Amino acid sequence: MKTDKKEAIPLNRPHVVVINTGGTIAMRASGGKGVVPASEPPFSALLPHLERHARITMDDYLNVPSPHMTPRHMLALAQRVQATVRQSDVHGVVITHGTDTLEETAFLLDLVVKTDKPIVVTGAMRASDELGADGPVNLLAAVRVAAHPESGGKGVLVVFNDEIHAARYVTKTHSTNVATFQSPQHGPIGTVTQADIFYHHAPLVREHFPAQALAENVALVKAAAGMDDFFLQACADRGVDGVVIEALGLGNLPPAMVPGVRRLLAARIPVVLVSRCYNGMVLPVYGYEGGGRQLHKLGVILSSGRLNGQKARIKLMVTLSLSRDLDQLREWFRQ
C-alpha cells in the first residue's frame, strides 16, 4: 500500500510579511449581495502553499475596497511597510490590494519607503469564491517574488498574471481581464514561471522622498477637445494645493483652458502637465495659444518622467509635503 509523503519544507526559508489591505482578492461573490468584502481574508487555505517558499507572517491591516483607499491610508500603509522592512529578520513584504487604485498605492510606496528589500503588491480581478479566481495564484507568485534573492533593489514591484512590473510604469488597462496590469512603454521587468523567477531589465530611476504627510488637496483634470477652464477656475476658487492636467499629445491644451492656468500660476498653485497618451512624454514644442511651449514659458511644470495623471498626482502630493518652491518641484518632476 502506498502512502503519501509530505513535501519537505526547507528550514532556511526567507521571512515574508503579507500585509492585507482588502480588495477583490479578499472578497466573496456568493450570498446575493454582489461582490463584497469577506469577514476575514480567505488566505488560510493558501498558507501551506506559501510556506513552501517562505516563512509567512500575515498582517491583516485593512479590509477595504480599493475605491475606498485614500492618500492617508496609503501613507499610513507606507509607514507600516517601512517599519516592517526595518526588522532584520524580514526578507520582503507582499501587500494585497484592490486593483482600482493599486497602481497609486504602489507608486506612493515606491516614492516614500526607503529600502532595497523586495516590496511586492498584488491582488485579484475575481472574487475568492468565483470560478477561475486569480487571487491565489497571484498571491503565491507575489510571495515567490518577494522571497527571491534577485528581487531586491528594483523598487516596488507589482505581480499579476505571472508578470512582474515596476510600480513606476504599471497601470490598470482593462476593467475585467486578469491580465489587466501592463506597463505600456516598458513592458514587464520579469516573469514568474513554475521553475523560477526571471528578470530581464529594471527601472533606472529610483527616487525617495521622506514624506511624513501629504498635500492631499491636489486635483486631476483631463483635457479634451473644446474644453474651457471651468474646472481650473473651480480649483483656484477652492484654493487647492496643486493641479495635474492630462494634456493632449505632447502637452497641449485648448486655448480656452489657458486663462484658468494663468490664474492658478498667479496664485502660486503649481500646475503639472502630463500627456493623456499611453506612450511618450510632454515636451515644450508647440508655440501657439495653449501649446506646450507657451505653457512651459508661463511656468507650468512639464513632467518628463512619463507618469500618467494619477501617478503624477501622487508625486505632487508627496513632493508638496516637502517643498512649495516651484523651481524645486520642477526639478523633481524632471525624473
N, C-alpha and C positions, 0 to 999 in steps of 0.2 A: 504494500500500500504506500502511495506517495504522500509525502507531507509537504505543505507549502513552507518555504523558507523565507523569513522576513529579510528584506534587503538591509544589509549592514549600513548604519549611518555613521559617517566619519565623525570623530570626536573633535577635530580641529576646524570645524566649520566657522566661517566668519559670522559675526553677530550683526543682524539686520533688524532695525526697528521699523515696523509698519505703522504709520500714523494714519488713521482712518478719519476722513472728514465727511463722508457721505457720498451722495450722488447715486446714479443708476446702479452702480456696482453693489450698493448696499440697499437696493430697493426690491420690492416684490410686485408682481403684476396681478396675482390672484386676489380674490376677495371682492371683486365687483366695484372697487373704488378707484380704478385706474392704477397706474404705476406710482407707488408711494413708498416712503422710507420704511424699511423693516424696523421692528423694535430693537433688534440687535444686528450688527453687521454679520452677514451669513458666511463667515470665513472659517468657522471652526472645522468644517469637514475638509478644508483645504490644508490644514496645518501639517498633516503627515507628508503631503507632497512638498510643501515649502521647506519642511525641516530636513529634507534630503540635501538641500543646497545651502542652508544657513540656519543658524540658531536664531529663532524668531522671538521678538518681543512685540506684542500687539498693544498699541496705544489708541484706544477708542476716544479720540479727541472731540470730534464733532460728528453729527449725523444730519446734514442739511443738504437740500438740493442745490446744485451749483448756481442757479439764478439768485439764490438767497445769500451767496457769498458776497461779502463787502470788502473794500480795501482794509478795513480794520481787522476782519477775520484773517485776511491774507498776511498782514503784518504780524499779527499775533502768532499765526502759524509759522512764519519765518523765524520769529524769536524762539518758538518751541523747537524748531529744527536746529537752530544754532546751538541751543543748549544741549540737544541730543548728540550732535556730532562732536561736541567738546568732550564727551565721555570717551575715555581712552579705549574702552573695550568695544565701542561701536565701530563697525566697519563701514556701514552705509545705512541710508534711510530710504524707505519707499513710502509714498503718500498716495492714498486712494482718494479720488476726487471726481466730482461730476464733470461731464465733458463740456458743458456750455461755456464755462468760464475757466476751464482748466489751463488754457494757454496763458491767461493773465496771471493766475496764481503761480504757475511755473516760472514765468518771466520775472515776477516780483522776487521770488526766491532766488533766482539766478543773479539778480542785481544786489540783493541785500545780504544773503547768507555768505559768509566768508569761510570757505573750506575747500579742500581738494578731495574730500571723501565723496563717494557717489551719492547723489540725491536723485531719486527716480520718481516720476509722477505717472500714475496710470489710472484707469477707470474702466468703464464699460458703456456700450451703446444699448445693451439689452439687460433687462432686469434679471436678478439672480435665479428666478424660477421660470424664465421664458425658455422655450426651445432654442437651442443654439446660443445660450448665454455666453458672452465673451469675457465676462469678468474673471472667472477662474484662470483661464489661460493667460490673460493679460497680467494678473497678479503674480502668477508663477514666473512668467518671463521677467517681470519687473524685479522680483526678488533675485533671480539668477543674475540679472544685470548689476544690481546693487552689490551682490556678493563677488562679482568678477574682479580679478586684480587689475584689469586694464580699464575699468570704468571710472577711475578717479581722474581728477584734473581736467575734466571736459565740461564743467559747468553742469547745470541742472539738465537732466535728461527726461524725455517723455517716451514711454514704451507702450506701443499699441500694435496689435496685429503682427507681432514678430518683427517690428521695426523699431529702431532706436533713433529718436530725433533730438536735436538741440532745442532747448526751450526758447532760445532767441529767435528761431526761424519757424517753428512749427505752428500750424493753425488748423482749426477745425474746418473742413471743406465740405462736409455732407451732413445732412440732418439725421440720417438713419444708418448709413453704411458703416460697418465695423472697421473699414479702412479709412475712416474719416480724417484722421490726423496725417497731414502731409506737410512737407517743407518745400513750397513751390519753387523757390530759387535755388535750393541747395540739395534737396533730397535727404533721405535718412543718412545718418552718420554711421550706422551699424545695423547688424541683422542678428536676430535670435534664431538659432537652429536647435534641433534636438541634440546635436553633438557639442556645440559650443557657442560662444558669443564672439562675433567678428566685427571689428571696426575698420573702416576704410578712410575716414577723414574725421576731423574735429574742428570746432569753431576756433578761428584765430583770435577773435575779440572776446576778452574776458573783462568785465567791469565789476567793480564793487563800490557800493555807496552805503556807508554805515548809518542808515536811516533808523531813527528811533520813533519817528512819527511820519505821517503822510499829509500832504496838502490834498485833501480829499475832494475839494470843490473844483475839479478840472473837467471841463466839458469836451465832448467829442462831437464834431459837426461834419457831416458828409456832404460834399459839393455835388451838384447835379446841374444839368443844362437849364439855364434861365433862372436859377435861384437868386433871390435878393439877400439882403443882410439881416433879415428878421431875427434869425436865431443868434447871430453875432451881437446884435443890439440887445437882445434879451440877456445874453451872457454879461454884457457890460452893465446893464441895469442891475443884474443880480450881484455884481462885484465878485465874479469867480476868481479863483487863483490862477487859472490858465486855461487856454483853449488849444485843442488839437483839431486841425482841419484835414480831412481826407480830400485832397485836391484832385483835379483832373490831370491825367497824363503826367508830364514832367514836373507838375507843381503849379498849375494854373487855375484861376478862378473866374467865374462870370463877373463882369465888371460891376454889376450891382451889389456884389458882396464886399467890394473894396472899402466903401465908407465904414462899414462895421469893423473891418480890420484896422482901419486908421484910428477909429475911436478906442478900440482895445489897446492898441500900442500907445496912444496918447495917455491912457490911464496906467501905463506901465504894467499891463497884463500881458504876459508872454503868449505869443501865438506860434505854435509849432505846425509845420506843414509836412505832411506825408502824402504819398500817392495812393489813390484808391485802386490802382493796378496791383495785381498779384506779384508781378515781377518788375524789376527796375527800381529807380530811385528818383527823388526830386532834384532838379538842377536849375540854376538861375539862367535860363536860356532865352525865354520869350520876353521881349521888352514892351509889349502892348499893355493896355489897361487890364489889370488882373493877371498879367503874365508873371511867371516865376521870378524873372529878373527884376521887375518892378517891385514885387512883394519883398524880395530879398533886400532891396535898397530901402524899403520902408522900415525894415527891422524885423521882419518875420524870420523865425528860425527854421531853416531848411534842414530836415533830418536826413543826414547822409547814411544813416545806419540801416536803411532798408527795412524799417519797422512798419508794421501795419498800424492802423489807427488805435486799436485797443491797447497795443503794447506801447506805442508812443505815449498814450495817456498814462499808463502805469509808470513809465520812466519819468514823465513830467511830475507826477505826484511825488515820486521818490526824490528827484533832484531839487524840487522846490522846497522840500523839507530841510535841505542843506544850504541852499542859497537862492536869493531872489535877484541876483545880479544877472542881467540879460547876457552879458558877454560870457560869463561863466557857464550859463545854461547853453549858450550857443556852442561853446567848446565841448561840453559834454555830449551834445547831440551830433557831433561830428563822427562819433564812433558808431 
